[in-house]
Amino acid sequence: MQRIEIARRVSDQCGLLVPHARQVVDCVIDLMRQEILKGEFYVSEFGQFEVRWSAPMVGRNPLKPEVEIAIPPRPKVHFKPSKELAAAVIKTLAAKGLKE
């Protein structure tokens, strides 16, 4: 879903004009970004975003498998859903008859 789609839904549900809803969505996303860049961001009943570092790895070029390439560690954003969100997803998928 793109920001404008989120803004339109916020506009419909909250009675805001779309440009105002877009400003709210942009502000919330920027706030989330700033907090994630600090290392961790938690939204109750939704989940937690945190920065984790990947381990260094050795990669290979498929065309030249004898050549090894060192892949340095890098930061990745990890999301862990809250218990409430995870339960809601399971309940919704079970109601639709969807499984793994």
N, C-alpha and C positions, 0 to 999 in steps of 0.2 A: 504494500500500500504506500502510495506517495503522500508527501506532506499536504498537497492540495486536497486529496481525498479525505485525509484526516480532518482538515480544516472544514470541509463541507459537512462532514458528519457532526463535528462540534457545533457548527453553525445551526444545523437542523435541530440538534438535541438541546442546545442552550439558548436558542433564539438570538444569536449574534449575527451580525453581518459577516459574510465570508472574509472580507479583508481583516476584520477585527479577530475573527477566529484564526486566521492565518498567522497573525501577530502572536496570538497566545500559543499556538502550536510551535512556532519558531522559537519563542522564548523558553518553553518547556524543554524542547529538544536541546537548545543551547545550554540550559542549566544542567541537563543530564550529561551532556558531553563534558562540561567543566568538572563535574563531580567524578565521572569515570576517569578522567585524566589525572585526578588526584589519587586514584587507585581503587576506589570502591564506591558503589552507589546502590542504595537499598530503597525499594518502594514497598511499604507494607501491603500485604495481600496480593502482591504482584510478583516480586522476585528481587534478586540481587545480581548486579553487574559487578564484576571485578576483573582487574588486569592480572593475567598470569603470564609467566614466561615459558616459552617452549624450550625444550632441551636442544642443545646443539646436535646436528645430525650430519651424516655423510650422504651426499647425493651423487648420482651418476647420470651422465648424458647417455640416453638410450642408443645413440649412434656411435658412441665411443665408451663402452662400458668399463674399459680398463682405467679410465680417468676418473678419479674421485674428486668431488667438489665439497669443500667444507661449508656447511650451512650454519651460520651463527644463530645463537638464541635470539628470539624476538618476542615482543609483547603481543598478547592476544587478549581480546575481551571475551570473558566467559560469562554466561547467564545461567543462573540457577533459579528455577521457578519456585515460588512459595508453595507451601502445602496446599493452600486454598486453590491456587491456579492449577497446580498439577491435578488435584482432585476434580476440578471442573472440566479439565481437558479429558480426563479418563471417563467421566460421566457422559460428556457430550459424544465422545467417540463410541462408547458402549451403546448409547441410545441410537446411534446411526448404524450400529452393527459393524463398525470398523474395528479391526484388530491389527496386531503387528504384521 
